[in-house]
Amino acid sequence: GTTYQISYVTKADSSSPELAKSIQKMLEKVDLSLSTYVDTSLISRFNQNDTASVADVYFTEVFQKSKEIHLATSGAFDPTVLPLVNIWGFGFTEKQELDSFQIDSVLNYIGLDKVQLTEEGLLIKESPEMQLDFNAIAQGYTVDLLYRLMETEGHDNFLVEVGGEVRAKGKNAD
């Protein structure tokens, strides 16, 4: 659902095609877990009330970090806002003519404290209308994953950017 760019200084013994494949594989795994733009992703299936889906490591990490940030911000950060995002026309539906009653009714489905992830990786939500949207954290998380991948592959000088989120290490080649 966004753009990315990775710049790095290559080593003489570096295998760029293999690194490119590793990067692509990582991005695909993240999309299949966290992207609301992929109908078959874990988050999309959770949002569609698929009770058979089990959270993977990416979903679990982002969910737990979201809980931490939610608590630290007294609820200001809340990835359960997708129903509001949609009725205001910023998501997957057209903007609706709204009144305070409609907004208040949707607010019943907002609140990360109303969603739990069991140790078995099952998502439990107070209401089937509740939906998650990790777009506010997923890009930064993806940058961190790619940063770790670059380090694991032995790169010391690189810049990773996903959707405007940036992380760098080392020196510029110039």
C-alpha positions as CSV (number, residue, x, y, z in Angstrom):
1,G,0.0,0.0,0.0
2,T,3.0,2.3,-0.2
3,T,6.4,2.9,-1.6
4,Y,9.8,1.9,-0.3
5,Q,13.5,2.6,-1.1
6,I,16.6,0.9,0.2
7,S,20.0,2.4,-0.6
8,Y,23.2,0.8,0.5
9,V,26.9,0.6,-0.2
10,T,27.7,-2.8,-1.8
11,K,30.7,-4.9,-0.8
12,A,32.8,-6.7,-3.4
13,D,31.5,-10.1,-2.3
14,S,27.9,-8.9,-1.9
15,S,25.1,-10.7,-3.8
16,S,22.6,-8.0,-4.7
17,P,20.1,-10.4,-6.4
18,E,19.9,-12.5,-3.2
19,L,19.5,-9.4,-1.0
20,A,16.7,-8.1,-3.3
21,K,14.9,-11.5,-3.0
22,S,15.2,-11.4,0.8
23,I,13.9,-7.8,0.9
24,Q,11.0,-8.8,-1.3
25,K,10.2,-11.9,0.7
26,M,10.2,-9.8,3.9
27,L,7.8,-7.2,2.4
28,E,5.5,-9.9,1.2
29,K,5.3,-11.5,4.7
30,V,4.5,-8.1,6.3
31,D,1.8,-7.4,3.7
32,L,0.3,-10.9,4.2
33,S,0.1,-10.1,7.9
34,L,-0.6,-6.4,8.4
35,S,-1.9,-4.9,5.1
36,T,-5.6,-3.9,5.1
37,Y,-5.2,-3.5,1.3
38,V,-4.6,-7.3,0.9
39,D,-8.0,-9.1,1.3
40,T,-6.3,-12.4,2.4
41,S,-3.9,-10.8,5.0
42,L,-4.2,-11.7,8.6
43,I,-5.5,-8.3,9.6
44,S,-8.1,-8.4,6.9
45,R,-9.3,-11.8,7.9
46,F,-9.5,-10.7,11.6
47,N,-11.4,-7.7,10.5
48,Q,-13.8,-10.0,8.6
49,N,-14.3,-12.0,11.8
50,D,-12.4,-15.1,10.6
51,T,-12.0,-16.9,13.9
52,A,-9.7,-19.6,12.4
53,S,-6.8,-17.3,11.7
54,V,-3.9,-17.3,14.1
55,A,-1.6,-14.3,14.5
56,D,1.9,-14.6,13.2
57,V,5.0,-13.0,14.7
58,Y,4.5,-9.8,12.8
59,F,0.9,-9.3,13.8
60,T,1.7,-10.2,17.4
61,E,4.7,-7.8,17.7
62,V,2.7,-4.9,16.2
63,F,-0.4,-5.7,18.3
64,Q,1.7,-5.8,21.5
65,K,3.6,-2.6,20.6
66,S,0.2,-0.9,19.8
67,K,-1.1,-1.9,23.2
68,E,2.0,-0.3,24.9
69,I,1.6,2.9,22.9
70,H,-2.1,2.9,23.5
71,L,-1.5,2.8,27.3
72,A,1.4,5.3,27.2
73,T,-0.8,7.8,25.3
74,S,-3.9,7.3,27.4
75,G,-5.7,5.9,24.4
76,A,-4.7,8.6,21.9
77,F,-3.0,6.0,19.7
78,D,-5.7,3.5,18.9
79,P,-5.6,1.1,15.9
80,T,-9.3,0.2,16.3
81,V,-10.2,3.4,14.4
82,L,-10.9,1.8,11.1
83,P,-14.7,2.1,11.4
84,L,-14.3,5.8,11.9
85,V,-11.7,6.1,9.1
86,N,-14.2,4.4,6.8
87,I,-17.3,6.5,7.6
88,W,-15.2,9.7,7.1
89,G,-14.2,8.5,3.7
90,F,-10.5,7.9,4.3
91,G,-10.6,4.1,4.2
92,F,-12.4,1.7,1.9
93,T,-15.8,3.3,1.7
94,E,-17.2,6.6,0.4
95,K,-17.6,9.4,2.9
96,Q,-21.1,9.3,4.5
97,E,-23.3,12.2,5.6
98,L,-22.8,12.1,9.3
99,D,-24.5,13.3,12.4
100,S,-23.4,13.0,16.0
101,F,-25.7,9.9,16.6
102,Q,-23.9,8.0,13.8
103,I,-20.5,8.9,15.1
104,D,-21.5,8.0,18.6
105,S,-22.7,4.6,17.5
106,V,-19.5,3.9,15.7
107,L,-17.5,5.0,18.8
108,N,-18.9,1.9,20.5
109,Y,-16.6,-0.2,18.3
110,I,-13.5,1.9,19.1
111,G,-11.0,1.1,21.9
112,L,-8.0,-1.2,21.9
113,D,-8.9,-2.2,25.4
114,K,-11.8,-4.0,23.8
115,V,-9.5,-6.3,21.8
116,Q,-7.3,-9.1,23.2
117,L,-4.8,-11.4,21.6
118,T,-4.7,-14.8,23.3
119,E,-1.4,-16.7,23.9
120,E,-2.6,-19.0,21.1
121,G,-2.7,-16.1,18.7
122,L,-6.5,-15.8,18.5
123,L,-8.0,-12.3,18.4
124,I,-10.9,-11.7,20.7
125,K,-13.0,-8.6,20.2
126,E,-16.0,-7.3,22.2
127,S,-18.0,-6.8,19.0
128,P,-17.8,-8.2,15.5
129,E,-17.9,-4.7,14.1
130,M,-14.5,-3.8,15.6
131,Q,-11.7,-3.6,13.1
132,L,-8.0,-3.0,13.4
133,D,-5.8,-0.8,11.2
134,F,-2.1,-0.8,11.9
135,N,-1.2,1.6,9.2
136,A,0.0,4.2,11.8
137,I,2.7,1.8,13.0
138,A,3.2,-0.8,10.3
139,Q,5.5,1.3,8.1
140,G,7.9,2.1,10.9
141,Y,7.8,-1.5,12.0
142,T,8.7,-2.6,8.4
143,V,11.6,-0.2,8.4
144,D,12.9,-1.8,11.6
145,L,12.5,-5.3,10.1
146,L,14.4,-4.3,6.9
147,Y,17.1,-2.5,9.0
148,R,17.7,-5.8,10.9
149,L,17.8,-7.7,7.7
150,M,20.4,-5.3,6.3
151,E,22.5,-5.8,9.4
152,T,22.1,-9.5,9.3
153,E,23.3,-9.5,5.7
154,G,26.4,-7.7,6.8
155,H,25.7,-4.2,5.5
156,D,27.2,-1.3,7.5
157,N,26.2,1.6,5.3
158,F,22.5,1.9,4.3
159,L,19.3,3.8,4.4
160,V,15.8,2.2,4.6
161,E,12.7,4.1,3.8
162,V,9.1,2.8,3.7
163,G,6.2,5.2,3.2
164,G,8.2,8.2,4.5
165,E,9.5,6.3,7.6
166,V,13.4,6.3,7.5
167,R,16.2,4.6,9.4
168,A,19.9,4.7,8.4
169,K,23.2,3.3,9.5
170,G,26.8,4.1,8.6
171,K,28.1,6.7,6.2
172,N,27.0,8.1,2.8
173,A,29.0,6.6,0.0
174,D,30.1,10.1,-1.1
